[in-house]
Amino acid sequence: MSINITMPALSPTMEEGTLAKWLVKEGDSVKSGDIIAEIETDKATMEVEAVDEGKVARIVVPEGTEGVKVNAVIAVLAEDGEDASSVKAPSADAAPKKADAPKAEEKKAEEKKPEPAPKPAAPAQPGASEGKSASASPDSRLRGNERVMASPLAKRIAANKGIDLKALKGSGPHGRILKRDVEAAKPGAQAASAGGAAPASPDGLILPQILDDRVYAPDTYELKPLDGMRKTVARRLTQSFMQVPHFPLNVDITLDNLLSSRAAINNAAREGVKVSVNDLLIKAAALALIDEPDCNASFTDKGIAYHKHANISVAVAVEGGLITPVIFKAEQKGLAEISEEMKDLATRARERKLKPQEYMGGTFSISNLGMFGIKSFASIINPPEGMILSVGAGEKRAVVDEKGNVVVRTVMSVTLTCDHRVIGGAEGAKWLAAFKRYVETPEAMLL
């Protein structure tokens, strides 16, 4: 009996991935625990281990294939004593996800079920505004006065492929558009529209139609397809910006004491250890979260989750997007440990070698653009975290000291963006006050 090897779910949110590389070939024998392939997710490249023993009879999905769905068959093993040459290769999507099974049954039912004859349209009321009827369906709004006869499955596929159902001719009862009609159509097929309406994405967002020759001439740009990371970043941040009520809080912080302490720490540190300003800010943020536990929280549909430890996510720019590796229990770690851990995480983040458990589970985020000379900015919250701190550049400014004299100090502007469902203005202000105290008097971090 042959054994199917399927695309693994390497993180709780993974839906598909790229089969980057096979480390075995047909005819090779493998045993449980052997590394057989490398899979690229939207955040990292990970190794896949065999969970069964046998001989690789068929490689179903070639390396380099993108968009391989979770649980799709990628290879087949022949068991001990089985003739590998007799094993038949299933199609790459022969093992659909369990959640898709009802859809398959729905598709079969809809193709067999006769379409009821459409009811005659009700006469329009005098003075009624066309297209504003309360009984108008989404289909009729999509095509004006002409109803789109399409199955729900066909509509989903059409949305994913960017196909205008108005351009298709259905093969089902009464001209109903079915799955096979959409799959046979060319991606991007659209009917002419005087209004030039932009297509909707699967998330229901209106996408700009940049490929319309009336906007940009075809020879004036180069189109680079979205990779998994860029799609995920776009989707998550759009959802966050639209669904999470953000509000910002700003404060200026004097850095002179912190910079002096950093120099002293690095002079006294063991060889190879060099603490950065960002490492000190991570520690200060973690301690402030412990001091103000109401701010170390996440909104959920069952209630507000108050976290017991400060797990600090740090934004790292990588090719094609960004990723937020996490320093777990940062309030318990020394500066040298934070520094070494952060360097390792940042390096592996840029190589896309992080494991899911290394970039998930944060309770608070820091995004630092000070090294690029940015004075101040406000970040979008990284759900399900309740706050994110945006750190600007430290610069020399004229300030008034305690005696009323104008002096020069190194000042940094920071912006705390809060989820108003979890954090109120007063709570956010208290956290900023605690953070500022640790930064301006860094010796308090040792207490």
TAGIPE-V467804 format. One record per helix or strand. SS is the DSSP state (A for helix, B for strand). FROM is the first residue (numbers start at 1). LEN is the number of residues. If there is no record, write none. Layout:
# TAGIPE-V467804
[[SS	FROM	LEN] [SS	FROM	LEN]]
This chain:
# TAGIPE-V467804
[[B	3	4] [B	16	7] [B	29	2] [B	35	6] [B	45	5] [B	54	6] [B	65	5] [B	73	6] [A	84	3] [A	98	15] [A	138	5] [B	150	1] [A	152	10] [A	165	3] [A	173	3] [B	177	1] [A	179	6] [B	200	1] [B	206	1] [A	218	3] [A	228	16] [B	246	9] [A	256	13] [A	277	15] [A	293	3] [B	297	4] [B	303	4] [B	312	7] [B	321	7] [A	330	3] [A	335	16] [A	356	4] [B	364	5] [A	370	3] [B	387	14] [B	406	14] [A	425	16] [A	442	5]]
